[in-house]
């Protein structure tokens, strides 16, 4: 290796190193160490502050996440309150029915705005992931294991089931366990 290929290093002087030089070097190292410690402490404090700020923002987001929904539902509540007041003085039941229908439309509109869809499985095959059976009954003209009646609609929120439909499921009419029994009376 020749001298040109060597990396430059600290310059070494020919003069002897004394205690003053060591003291200066030690002080320079202490100063640099203190500066780095302070920078580290500031960085750590900044990270702690960011973490606390993020936690506060997340808490606010959870706390007020449904505020838009609540604001949208308040007119529905107002309409229901007006309907309740009208019940005491109303002479026309048809007007009450129309008011209730309008309130229901308002509610359905708010729910649709927030991604809520109705699951109404009437006549469809029973699916335990989407339906909750409350009863079973033989129903003429309906295939066994089909939804014969819906007691409560189910609901999806943005495509995810949040409440299954509560249903009555059809069974085979009495004496007909299998649809093939009618074709083979001798079995």
C-alpha positions as CSV (number, residue, x, y, z in Angstrom):
1,X,0.0,0.0,0.0
2,X,1.4,3.4,-0.9
3,X,0.8,6.6,1.0
4,X,-1.7,7.9,-1.5
5,X,-4.1,4.9,-0.9
6,X,-4.2,5.4,2.9
7,X,-7.2,7.1,4.4
8,X,-6.6,10.5,6.0
9,X,-6.6,10.2,9.7
10,X,-6.1,12.6,12.6
11,X,-3.2,14.8,12.2
12,X,-0.4,13.8,14.6
13,X,1.9,16.6,15.5
14,X,5.4,16.1,16.4
15,X,5.1,18.1,19.6
16,X,4.6,16.2,22.8
17,X,1.1,15.9,24.2
18,X,0.7,17.5,27.6
19,X,-1.9,17.5,30.3
20,X,-3.4,20.7,29.0
21,X,-4.1,19.0,25.6
22,X,-5.7,16.0,27.3
23,X,-7.8,18.4,29.4
24,X,-9.0,20.2,26.3
25,X,-9.8,17.0,24.5
26,X,-11.7,15.7,27.5
27,X,-13.7,19.0,27.8
28,X,-14.5,18.8,24.0
29,X,-15.7,15.2,24.5
30,X,-17.8,16.2,27.5
31,X,-19.3,19.2,25.6
32,X,-20.2,17.0,22.6
33,X,-21.6,14.3,24.9
34,X,-23.8,16.8,26.7
35,X,-25.0,18.2,23.3
36,X,-25.9,14.8,22.1
37,X,-27.6,13.9,25.4
38,X,-29.7,17.1,25.2
39,X,-30.6,16.3,21.5
40,X,-31.6,12.8,22.6
41,X,-33.8,14.1,25.4
42,X,-35.5,16.7,23.1
43,X,-36.2,13.9,20.5
44,X,-37.6,11.7,23.3
45,X,-39.8,14.5,24.6
46,X,-41.0,15.2,21.0
47,X,-41.9,11.5,20.6
48,X,-43.7,11.5,23.9
49,X,-45.7,14.6,22.9
50,X,-46.6,13.1,19.5
51,X,-47.8,9.9,21.2
52,X,-49.9,11.9,23.7
53,X,-51.3,14.0,20.9
54,X,-52.1,11.0,18.8
55,X,-53.8,9.3,21.8
56,X,-56.0,12.5,22.4
57,X,-56.9,12.6,18.7
58,X,-57.9,8.9,18.7
59,X,-59.9,9.4,21.9
60,X,-61.7,12.3,20.2
61,X,-62.3,10.3,17.0
62,X,-63.9,7.5,19.1
63,X,-65.9,9.8,21.2
64,X,-67.3,11.9,18.3
65,X,-67.4,9.2,15.5
66,X,-71.1,9.1,15.5
67,X,-71.8,12.8,15.7
68,X,-72.8,13.1,12.1
69,X,-75.2,10.2,12.5
70,X,-76.7,11.8,15.6
71,X,-77.1,15.1,13.9
72,X,-78.9,13.3,11.0
73,X,-81.2,11.5,13.4
74,X,-82.3,14.6,15.3
75,X,-84.9,15.6,12.7
76,X,-86.3,12.1,12.9
77,X,-86.6,12.4,16.7
78,X,-88.2,15.9,16.3
79,X,-90.8,14.4,13.9
80,X,-91.6,11.5,16.3
81,X,-92.1,14.0,19.1
82,X,-94.5,16.1,16.9
83,X,-96.3,12.9,16.1
84,X,-96.7,12.0,19.8
85,X,-98.0,15.5,20.5
86,X,-100.5,15.1,17.6
87,X,-101.8,11.8,19.1
88,X,-103.3,13.7,22.0
89,X,-105.2,16.1,19.8
90,X,-105.6,14.4,16.5
91,X,-109.1,13.6,15.2
92,X,-107.8,12.2,11.9
93,X,-106.0,8.8,12.2
94,X,-105.1,8.9,8.6
95,X,-103.1,12.1,9.1
96,X,-101.2,10.4,11.9
97,X,-100.5,7.4,9.7
98,X,-99.1,9.6,7.0
99,X,-97.0,11.5,9.4
100,X,-95.6,8.3,10.8
101,X,-94.9,7.0,7.3
102,X,-93.0,10.3,6.5
103,X,-91.0,9.9,9.7
104,X,-90.1,6.3,8.7
105,X,-89.0,7.4,5.3
106,X,-86.8,10.1,6.9
107,X,-85.2,7.4,9.2
108,X,-84.7,5.0,6.3
109,X,-83.0,7.9,4.3
110,X,-80.6,8.6,7.2
111,X,-79.8,4.9,7.6
112,X,-79.1,4.6,3.8
113,X,-76.9,7.7,4.0
114,X,-74.7,5.9,6.5
115,X,-74.5,2.6,4.6
116,X,-77.2,0.7,6.4
117,X,-79.1,-1.8,4.2
118,X,-82.1,-4.0,5.0
119,X,-81.9,-7.8,4.8
120,X,-85.4,-9.0,3.9
121,X,-85.0,-12.8,3.1
122,X,-88.7,-13.6,2.6
123,X,-88.9,-16.7,0.3
124,X,-85.2,-17.3,0.2
125,X,-83.5,-20.5,1.5
126,X,-82.6,-20.3,5.2
127,X,-79.0,-19.3,5.8
128,X,-77.8,-19.5,9.5
129,X,-75.2,-16.8,8.9
130,X,-77.8,-14.3,7.8
131,X,-81.0,-15.5,9.6
132,X,-82.0,-16.3,13.1
133,X,-84.8,-18.9,13.4
134,X,-87.5,-18.1,15.9
135,X,-89.9,-20.9,14.8
136,X,-90.5,-23.5,12.1
137,X,-93.8,-24.3,10.5
138,X,-95.1,-26.3,7.5
139,X,-96.0,-23.9,4.7
140,X,-97.8,-25.0,1.6
141,X,-96.3,-23.9,-1.7
142,X,-92.9,-23.1,-0.2
143,X,-89.9,-25.4,-0.3
144,X,-88.8,-26.8,3.1
145,X,-86.0,-24.8,4.8
146,X,-87.1,-21.6,3.2
147,X,-87.9,-18.3,5.0
148,X,-91.7,-18.3,5.3
149,X,-92.1,-15.1,7.4
150,X,-89.8,-12.3,8.5
151,X,-90.5,-11.0,12.1
152,X,-87.6,-8.6,12.1
153,X,-85.5,-7.5,9.2
154,X,-81.8,-7.9,9.4
155,X,-79.4,-5.1,8.7
156,X,-76.0,-4.7,7.0
157,X,-73.6,-1.8,7.7
158,X,-71.5,-1.1,4.7
159,X,-71.9,-4.8,3.5
160,X,-71.3,-6.3,7.0
161,X,-74.1,-8.0,8.9
162,X,-74.9,-6.1,12.1
163,X,-78.2,-7.9,12.9
164,X,-79.5,-11.1,11.4
165,X,-83.1,-11.3,10.2
166,X,-85.4,-13.1,12.7
167,X,-87.5,-15.5,10.7
168,X,-89.9,-18.4,10.6
169,X,-88.6,-21.2,8.4
170,X,-90.8,-23.6,6.4
171,X,-90.8,-27.3,7.0
172,X,-92.2,-30.1,4.8
173,X,-95.9,-30.5,5.2
174,X,-97.0,-33.2,7.7
175,X,-96.5,-36.7,6.4
176,X,-94.1,-35.5,3.6
177,X,-90.6,-35.7,5.0
178,X,-89.0,-35.8,1.5
179,X,-90.3,-34.3,-1.8
180,X,-89.6,-37.7,-3.4
181,X,-92.1,-39.4,-1.2
182,X,-95.0,-38.2,-3.4
183,X,-93.5,-39.9,-6.4
184,X,-92.7,-43.2,-4.6
185,X,-95.8,-44.0,-2.5
186,X,-94.6,-47.6,-1.9
187,X,-91.5,-46.6,0.1
